[in-house]
């Protein structure tokens, strides 16, 4: 999707937002009314009226929170019902939920005589980057009391939305969107713009259009079923689909996703899209469990899945990258710094490394395609984190050429008998990550050891003999072997072995 498409979509929303506000409130638009707009009969200057205040709401946990980053409008009441009312000014509440308005105290279209304003403030579950609406597309709103015949001084107009307010969940979801947007922008460099996001929810409505449950309708909005209004992980899950579509004009989709489950195999495309959307809520909401309720981790006995402590032994879970819960846990273990020993989760990419591939799509619709983007890196620890979650992309180390038969002289210590990286290779792991083990299969005087990249042999007490040993190479998940044969010759035969007369051995 071109940048212009996203800007056009956002512009269309702002236009529709204005129309919705007017339709919802029955208001006339009268922004920016200045003193010089009035006629000369305004005598004397009536002065200014100032309205300040803070809007609060009680969140899902019953904690009082400021309603930040929402639209606040200064409304002037006229005779003739709400359709005659004017929007005088509009602002966005700050991080503390505060707002400020100052307006010339003169009702330009009021009755002759007392031209003082009748004012109130309306708050909307929207701003210019995201919105929460009902299923008809109307924005939720709350209002302060009306100040009739305002005097030219400062009024304080606070508003608190109770937890039991029928529309309070719109503010909860507004905050979910804000936190999701902030997390992505604050944890990517260059910062990724998630685009405009829209959520639709309505009390007592649990299905909508083709959605039997909460869902994202591509190119439109996220629908949140009323039974999931208390589940921030579910809200962020659907927003994750929304963001991917905003940025890429595409989300991984498959017919097998029609009836998917976090612990059962569907297919690689469905598991990838859903697994990504089950991973991001954990980072945004700050706990390791994906919850279908309030959370964290099964609070109020709601269903949950602990992604941090997912292992190969997790019961009732299918295996592999066609299982969305396995994909989600793999994302989490690649991202987080924790290692739940004795398992294999010792990679820590952080979010940014994952996000720039996921959100600036490079043609991947499956987890294996996502993983292949990092193919030129040392993936030793990454492959272990995937293996912990039953996603096995590992290939065994191998000998890309046969080990030579070594002919050496007895009575010497060979510090650099064999340069192992010249024979051993692993597709995912650097040589330094591999474990080299020696298993002598012949006489006890086969005195071999590993010194960094070299195989060493101590034959200082041996004059003649034959030595064989299996060299085992392990990447910690799989191993391979090859037999090394060493012939030890008397030092008197040195003239016949010029090839070994170098600095690879010392007396």
JOPECOR-V367905 format. One record per residue. N is the residue number from 1. RES is the residue in three letters. PSI is psi in radians with two decimals (none if undefined). D_LAST is the distance of its C-alpha to the last C-alpha in Angstrom with 2 decimals. Layout:
BEGIN
N:RES:PSI:D_LAST ; N:RES:PSI:D_LAST
END
This chain:
BEGIN
1:UNK:2.28:70.26 ; 2:UNK:2.69:71.04 ; 3:UNK:-0.66:71.33 ; 4:UNK:-0.58:75.02 ; 5:UNK:-0.76:75.59 ; 6:UNK:-0.69:74.32 ; 7:UNK:-0.70:76.39 ; 8:UNK:-0.71:79.44 ; 9:UNK:-0.74:78.95 ; 10:UNK:-0.71:78.71 ; 11:UNK:-0.72:81.80 ; 12:UNK:-0.63:83.77 ; 13:UNK:-0.75:82.90 ; 14:UNK:-0.69:84.09 ; 15:UNK:-0.78:87.35 ; 16:UNK:-0.56:87.73 ; 17:UNK:-0.78:86.77 ; 18:UNK:-0.76:89.68 ; 19:UNK:-0.67:92.01 ; 20:UNK:-0.70:90.93 ; 21:UNK:-0.78:91.53 ; 22:UNK:-0.73:94.97 ; 23:UNK:-0.68:95.80 ; 24:UNK:-0.72:94.50 ; 25:UNK:-0.24:96.28 ; 26:UNK:0.75:99.26 ; 27:UNK:2.65:98.53 ; 28:UNK:2.50:99.44 ; 29:UNK:2.05:96.67 ; 30:UNK:1.00:97.58 ; 31:UNK:2.62:94.36 ; 32:UNK:0.65:94.44 ; 33:UNK:2.14:98.15 ; 34:UNK:2.80:98.77 ; 35:UNK:-0.65:101.80 ; 36:UNK:0.03:102.86 ; 37:UNK:-0.27:103.23 ; 38:UNK:2.90:106.24 ; 39:UNK:3.09:109.78 ; 40:UNK:-0.04:111.67 ; 41:UNK:-0.11:113.39 ; 42:UNK:1.66:110.39 ; 43:UNK:2.21:111.92 ; 44:UNK:-3.09:110.48 ; 45:UNK:2.10:106.66 ; 46:UNK:-0.15:105.98 ; 47:UNK:-3.06:102.52 ; 48:UNK:2.55:99.30 ; 49:UNK:2.39:98.32 ; 50:UNK:2.33:94.68 ; 51:UNK:2.18:93.04 ; 52:UNK:2.84:89.71 ; 53:UNK:-3.04:88.06 ; 54:UNK:2.43:85.20 ; 55:UNK:2.31:84.85 ; 56:UNK:2.85:83.00 ; 57:UNK:2.75:82.41 ; 58:UNK:2.20:81.21 ; 59:UNK:-3.02:78.07 ; 60:UNK:-0.50:77.23 ; 61:UNK:0.08:76.16 ; 62:UNK:0.27:79.36 ; 63:UNK:2.42:77.71 ; 64:UNK:2.24:79.66 ; 65:UNK:2.60:77.95 ; 66:UNK:2.45:79.02 ; 67:UNK:1.56:79.91 ; 68:UNK:2.73:77.84 ; 69:UNK:0.65:77.84 ; 70:UNK:2.77:81.11 ; 71:UNK:2.31:84.18 ; 72:UNK:2.32:87.02 ; 73:UNK:2.40:90.36 ; 74:UNK:2.05:93.35 ; 75:UNK:2.35:96.43 ; 76:UNK:2.22:100.01 ; 77:UNK:2.25:102.72 ; 78:UNK:2.77:105.85 ; 79:UNK:2.66:109.08 ; 80:UNK:0.18:109.31 ; 81:UNK:3.06:106.41 ; 82:UNK:-0.44:102.64 ; 83:UNK:-0.34:103.01 ; 84:UNK:-0.14:104.44 ; 85:UNK:2.70:101.60 ; 86:UNK:2.48:99.32 ; 87:UNK:1.94:95.57 ; 88:UNK:-0.72:95.59 ; 89:UNK:2.85:91.88 ; 90:UNK:2.47:88.53 ; 91:UNK:3.06:85.23 ; 92:UNK:2.27:81.96 ; 93:UNK:2.56:81.36 ; 94:UNK:-3.02:78.41 ; 95:UNK:-0.36:75.47 ; 96:UNK:0.11:77.80 ; 97:UNK:0.23:80.59 ; 98:UNK:2.67:82.76 ; 99:UNK:2.84:85.28 ; 100:UNK:2.27:87.65 ; 101:UNK:2.49:90.79 ; 102:UNK:2.22:93.39 ; 103:UNK:2.47:96.49 ; 104:UNK:2.17:99.80 ; 105:UNK:1.23:102.29 ; 106:UNK:2.12:104.79 ; 107:UNK:1.74:105.58 ; 108:UNK:-0.54:106.36 ; 109:UNK:0.38:107.88 ; 110:UNK:3.12:109.34 ; 111:UNK:2.69:113.02 ; 112:UNK:2.44:115.12 ; 113:UNK:-1.95:115.26 ; 114:UNK:1.85:112.27 ; 115:UNK:0.31:109.28 ; 116:UNK:2.60:106.62 ; 117:UNK:2.59:103.68 ; 118:UNK:2.04:103.12 ; 119:UNK:2.62:99.32 ; 120:UNK:2.96:96.57 ; 121:UNK:2.32:92.84 ; 122:UNK:2.38:91.45 ; 123:UNK:2.44:87.75 ; 124:UNK:2.56:86.13 ; 125:UNK:1.01:83.12 ; 126:UNK:2.77:81.78 ; 127:UNK:-2.75:80.41 ; 128:UNK:0.05:79.48 ; 129:UNK:-0.31:76.09 ; 130:UNK:2.84:76.98 ; 131:UNK:2.66:79.95 ; 132:UNK:2.20:81.06 ; 133:UNK:2.89:84.27 ; 134:UNK:-3.13:86.45 ; 135:UNK:-0.28:86.76 ; 136:UNK:-0.02:89.62 ; 137:UNK:0.25:87.48 ; 138:UNK:2.43:89.16 ; 139:UNK:2.40:87.13 ; 140:UNK:2.57:87.46 ; 141:UNK:2.73:89.19 ; 142:UNK:2.59:90.34 ; 143:UNK:2.67:92.94 ; 144:UNK:3.03:94.08 ; 145:UNK:2.75:97.72 ; 146:UNK:2.35:100.10 ; 147:UNK:1.92:101.13 ; 148:UNK:2.46:104.76 ; 149:UNK:1.01:106.32 ; 150:UNK:2.43:103.16 ; 151:UNK:2.85:103.66 ; 152:UNK:1.16:101.81 ; 153:UNK:-2.95:99.13 ; 154:UNK:2.25:95.79 ; 155:UNK:2.52:95.66 ; 156:UNK:2.19:92.73 ; 157:UNK:1.52:92.38 ; 158:UNK:2.72:89.60 ; 159:UNK:2.35:89.02 ; 160:UNK:2.21:87.21 ; 161:UNK:2.08:86.65 ; 162:UNK:2.80:86.60 ; 163:UNK:-0.47:84.17 ; 164:UNK:0.00:87.18 ; 165:UNK:2.33:88.37 ; 166:UNK:-0.47:88.68 ; 167:UNK:0.06:86.81 ; 168:UNK:-0.66:84.13 ; 169:UNK:-0.45:81.44 ; 170:UNK:-0.64:81.76 ; 171:UNK:-0.59:80.40 ; 172:UNK:-0.81:77.59 ; 173:UNK:-0.58:76.58 ; 174:UNK:-0.75:77.07 ; 175:UNK:-0.62:74.47 ; 176:UNK:-0.76:72.14 ; 177:UNK:-0.79:72.37 ; 178:UNK:-0.82:71.79 ; 179:UNK:-0.64:68.67 ; 180:UNK:-0.84:67.26 ; 181:UNK:-0.82:67.98 ; 182:UNK:-0.72:66.59 ; 183:UNK:-0.80:63.37 ; 184:UNK:-0.79:62.59 ; 185:UNK:-0.62:63.56 ; 186:UNK:-0.28:61.75 ; 187:UNK:0.38:58.46 ; 188:UNK:2.52:58.02 ; 189:UNK:1.95:57.17 ; 190:UNK:2.64:58.99 ; 191:UNK:2.33:61.61 ; 192:UNK:2.23:62.97 ; 193:UNK:2.03:66.76 ; 194:UNK:-0.19:67.77 ; 195:UNK:3.09:71.18 ; 196:UNK:2.37:74.57 ; 197:UNK:2.43:74.70 ; 198:UNK:2.29:77.77 ; 199:UNK:2.41:78.30 ; 200:UNK:2.31:81.46 ; 201:UNK:2.59:82.48 ; 202:UNK:2.47:85.81 ; 203:UNK:2.33:86.98 ; 204:UNK:0.20:87.40 ; 205:UNK:2.09:86.07 ; 206:UNK:-0.13:83.08 ; 207:UNK:2.70:83.22 ; 208:UNK:2.21:83.81 ; 209:UNK:-2.13:84.28 ; 210:UNK:0.16:81.58 ; 211:UNK:1.93:79.59 ; 212:UNK:-0.28:80.06 ; 213:UNK:-2.96:77.80 ; 214:UNK:2.51:76.26 ; 215:UNK:2.95:74.93 ; 216:UNK:2.25:74.31 ; 217:UNK:1.89:76.78 ; 218:UNK:2.29:74.86 ; 219:UNK:-0.01:76.16 ; 220:UNK:-1.41:78.59 ; 221:UNK:2.93:77.70 ; 222:UNK:2.21:76.12 ; 223:UNK:2.27:78.58 ; 224:UNK:2.06:78.03 ; 225:UNK:2.51:79.93 ; 226:UNK:-0.57:81.91 ; 227:UNK:-0.18:80.22 ; 228:UNK:0.27:76.91 ; 229:UNK:-0.42:78.29 ; 230:UNK:0.16:76.46 ; 231:UNK:1.59:73.09 ; 232:UNK:-0.52:71.21 ; 233:UNK:-0.67:68.29 ; 234:UNK:-0.73:70.76 ; 235:UNK:-0.84:72.22 ; 236:UNK:-0.58:68.83 ; 237:UNK:-0.91:67.88 ; 238:UNK:-0.59:70.84 ; 239:UNK:-0.56:70.24 ; 240:UNK:-0.75:66.70 ; 241:UNK:-0.75:68.27 ; 242:UNK:-0.83:70.78 ; 243:UNK:-0.77:68.13 ; 244:UNK:-0.68:66.12 ; 245:UNK:-0.71:69.35 ; 246:UNK:-0.77:70.37 ; 247:UNK:-0.70:67.17 ; 248:UNK:-0.13:66.49 ; 249:UNK:0.58:69.99 ; 250:UNK:2.51:68.35 ; 251:UNK:2.53:67.10 ; 252:UNK:2.23:65.29 ; 253:UNK:2.65:68.06 ; 254:UNK:2.56:68.52 ; 255:UNK:-0.46:71.42 ; 256:UNK:-0.09:69.28 ; 257:UNK:-0.06:69.55 ; 258:UNK:-0.50:73.24 ; 259:UNK:0.99:72.51 ; 260:UNK:2.86:68.92 ; 261:UNK:2.55:67.34 ; 262:UNK:-0.48:64.33 ; 263:UNK:0.11:62.82 ; 264:UNK:2.61:63.74 ; 265:UNK:2.40:62.44 ; 266:UNK:-1.61:64.61 ; 267:UNK:3.03:62.73 ; 268:UNK:-0.57:59.91 ; 269:UNK:-0.86:62.37 ; 270:UNK:-0.79:64.51 ; 271:UNK:-0.61:61.57 ; 272:UNK:-0.90:60.00 ; 273:UNK:-0.76:63.21 ; 274:UNK:-0.63:64.23 ; 275:UNK:-0.72:60.76 ; 276:UNK:-0.72:60.48 ; 277:UNK:-0.22:63.93 ; 278:UNK:-0.27:62.94 ; 279:UNK:-0.86:59.80 ; 280:UNK:-0.67:61.38 ; 281:UNK:-0.52:64.03 ; 282:UNK:-0.67:61.38 ; 283:UNK:-0.75:60.12 ; 284:UNK:-0.75:63.65 ; 285:UNK:-0.13:65.07 ; 286:UNK:0.52:62.07 ; 287:UNK:2.87:61.33 ; 288:UNK:0.02:59.06 ; 289:UNK:2.43:61.89 ; 290:UNK:2.05:64.03 ; 291:UNK:2.53:67.53 ; 292:UNK:0.09:70.81 ; 293:UNK:-2.68:72.66 ; 294:UNK:-0.67:72.56 ; 295:UNK:3.11:69.08 ; 296:UNK:2.63:66.55 ; 297:UNK:0.96:65.07 ; 298:UNK:0.29:68.28 ; 299:UNK:2.40:70.58 ; 300:UNK:0.40:74.07 ; 301:UNK:0.40:72.57 ; 302:UNK:2.75:72.14 ; 303:UNK:2.48:69.65 ; 304:UNK:2.87:66.17 ; 305:UNK:2.15:62.60 ; 306:UNK:1.88:59.60 ; 307:UNK:-0.46:57.19 ; 308:UNK:-0.68:54.48 ; 309:UNK:0.54:54.10 ; 310:UNK:2.25:54.37 ; 311:UNK:-3.14:51.69 ; 312:UNK:-0.32:51.22 ; 313:UNK:0.09:53.18 ; 314:UNK:2.15:56.22 ; 315:UNK:2.70:59.19 ; 316:UNK:0.56:61.89 ; 317:UNK:2.28:59.90 ; 318:UNK:2.92:59.18 ; 319:UNK:2.63:55.74 ; 320:UNK:3.12:54.56 ; 321:UNK:0.19:55.54 ; 322:UNK:0.11:59.13 ; 323:UNK:2.06:59.79 ; 324:UNK:-0.62:60.87 ; 325:UNK:-0.61:59.82 ; 326:UNK:-0.71:56.26 ; 327:UNK:-0.79:56.25 ; 328:UNK:-0.79:57.69 ; 329:UNK:-0.61:55.09 ; 330:UNK:-0.76:52.28 ; 331:UNK:-0.80:53.69 ; 332:UNK:-0.74:53.89 ; 333:UNK:-0.50:50.31 ; 334:UNK:-0.56:49.03 ; 335:UNK:-0.76:51.13 ; 336:UNK:2.78:50.88 ; 337:UNK:-0.06:48.04 ; 338:UNK:2.59:48.43 ; 339:UNK:1.91:46.14 ; 340:UNK:1.40:47.91 ; 341:UNK:2.56:44.93 ; 342:UNK:0.50:43.82 ; 343:UNK:-2.74:44.82 ; 344:UNK:0.27:43.36 ; 345:UNK:1.37:45.43 ; 346:UNK:0.47:42.87 ; 347:UNK:2.64:43.98 ; 348:UNK:1.49:46.22 ; 349:UNK:-0.52:47.66 ; 350:UNK:2.97:50.84 ; 351:UNK:-0.69:54.26 ; 352:UNK:-0.75:54.20 ; 353:UNK:-0.62:51.45 ; 354:UNK:-0.76:53.45 ; 355:UNK:-0.67:56.86 ; 356:UNK:-0.38:56.31 ; 357:UNK:-0.77:55.47 ; 358:UNK:-0.76:58.21 ; 359:UNK:-0.17:60.94 ; 360:UNK:1.34:60.23 ; 361:UNK:2.33:60.25 ; 362:UNK:0.61:57.91 ; 363:UNK:0.44:59.54 ; 364:UNK:2.40:58.31 ; 365:UNK:0.01:60.57 ; 366:UNK:2.84:58.00 ; 367:UNK:-0.64:55.10 ; 368:UNK:-0.62:52.64 ; 369:UNK:-0.68:54.02 ; 370:UNK:-0.83:53.66 ; 371:UNK:-0.61:50.04 ; 372:UNK:-0.31:49.24 ; 373:UNK:-0.41:50.08 ; 374:UNK:0.34:46.70 ; 375:UNK:-0.45:44.73 ; 376:UNK:0.10:42.48 ; 377:UNK:2.90:41.29 ; 378:UNK:1.95:38.59 ; 379:UNK:0.39:40.78 ; 380:UNK:-0.85:38.38 ; 381:UNK:-0.57:40.52 ; 382:UNK:-0.76:43.78 ; 383:UNK:-0.52:43.30 ; 384:UNK:-0.70:42.78 ; 385:UNK:-0.66:45.99 ; 386:UNK:-0.75:47.87 ; 387:UNK:-0.66:46.44 ; 388:UNK:-0.57:47.72 ; 389:UNK:0.43:51.14 ; 390:UNK:0.26:50.87 ; 391:UNK:1.86:50.43 ; 392:UNK:1.65:47.48 ; 393:UNK:0.14:46.40 ; 394:UNK:2.48:42.74 ; 395:UNK:2.53:40.82 ; 396:UNK:2.59:37.72 ; 397:UNK:2.78:34.29 ; 398:UNK:2.80:33.24 ; 399:UNK:2.01:30.64 ; 400:UNK:0.04:32.12 ; 401:UNK:2.68:30.02 ; 402:UNK:2.53:28.50 ; 403:UNK:2.43:24.85 ; 404:UNK:2.73:23.13 ; 405:UNK:2.14:21.83 ; 406:UNK:2.25:18.07 ; 407:UNK:2.10:16.54 ; 408:UNK:2.89:12.79 ; 409:UNK:2.39:10.69 ; 410:UNK:2.75:9.99 ; 411:UNK:0.14:7.08 ; 412:UNK:2.73:4.89 ; 413:UNK:2.14:6.04 ; 414:UNK:1.84:8.55 ; 415:UNK:-0.57:10.37 ; 416:UNK:1.10:13.19 ; 417:UNK:-0.65:13.71 ; 418:UNK:2.25:17.46 ; 419:UNK:1.80:19.81 ; 420:UNK:-0.69:22.47 ; 421:UNK:-0.29:25.41 ; 422:UNK:-0.17:25.40 ; 423:UNK:-0.37:26.65 ; 424:UNK:2.44:28.44 ; 425:UNK:2.62:31.75 ; 426:UNK:2.35:34.61 ; 427:UNK:-0.53:38.04 ; 428:UNK:-0.47:38.74 ; 429:UNK:2.42:35.47 ; 430:UNK:2.79:32.77 ; 431:UNK:-0.68:29.21 ; 432:UNK:-0.31:28.68 ; 433:UNK:-0.18:31.62 ; 434:UNK:2.62:30.24 ; 435:UNK:2.20:28.72 ; 436:UNK:2.13:25.79 ; 437:UNK:2.49:25.56 ; 438:UNK:2.35:23.39 ; 439:UNK:1.56:25.18 ; 440:UNK:2.42:23.18 ; 441:UNK:0.07:25.67 ; 442:UNK:-2.50:23.85 ; 443:UNK:2.63:21.82 ; 444:UNK:-0.31:20.59 ; 445:UNK:0.14:16.95 ; 446:UNK:1.35:17.21 ; 447:UNK:1.53:15.23 ; 448:UNK:2.69:15.94 ; 449:UNK:2.84:16.86 ; 450:UNK:2.20:18.66 ; 451:UNK:1.61:17.57 ; 452:UNK:-2.11:20.61 ; 453:UNK:0.04:21.16 ; 454:UNK:2.59:17.88 ; 455:UNK:2.24:16.88 ; 456:UNK:2.65:13.34 ; 457:UNK:2.23:11.93 ; 458:UNK:1.78:9.80 ; 459:UNK:0.49:9.63 ; 460:UNK:-0.41:7.13 ; 461:UNK:0.18:10.51 ; 462:UNK:2.33:12.15 ; 463:UNK:-0.55:12.80 ; 464:UNK:2.53:15.58 ; 465:UNK:-2.97:17.82 ; 466:UNK:2.33:19.60 ; 467:UNK:2.33:19.38 ; 468:UNK:2.49:22.22 ; 469:UNK:2.47:22.94 ; 470:UNK:2.24:25.85 ; 471:UNK:2.02:25.15 ; 472:UNK:2.30:28.22 ; 473:UNK:2.20:29.38 ; 474:UNK:2.43:32.27 ; 475:UNK:0.25:34.52 ; 476:UNK:-0.22:35.95 ; 477:UNK:-0.68:38.96 ; 478:UNK:2.82:37.68 ; 479:UNK:2.80:34.49 ; 480:UNK:2.78:33.10 ; 481:UNK:2.71:30.42 ; 482:UNK:2.57:28.49 ; 483:UNK:2.28:26.43 ; 484:UNK:2.28:22.81 ; 485:UNK:2.25:21.73 ; 486:UNK:2.19:18.18 ; 487:UNK:2.16:17.88 ; 488:UNK:2.12:14.81 ; 489:UNK:2.66:14.97 ; 490:UNK:2.51:13.95 ; 491:UNK:-0.43:11.33 ; 492:UNK:-0.26:14.53 ; 493:UNK:0.22:15.90 ; 494:UNK:-0.57:13.60 ; 495:UNK:-0.40:16.76 ; 496:UNK:-0.08:18.55 ; 497:UNK:1.11:16.33 ; 498:UNK:-0.41:16.40 ; 499:UNK:-0.39:16.70 ; 500:UNK:0.09:13.11 ; 501:UNK:1.30:11.85 ; 502:UNK:-3.00:11.85 ; 503:UNK:0.28:10.49 ; 504:UNK:-0.04:10.60 ; 505:UNK:2.77:6.96 ; 506:UNK:2.68:3.80 ; 507:UNK:none:0.00
END
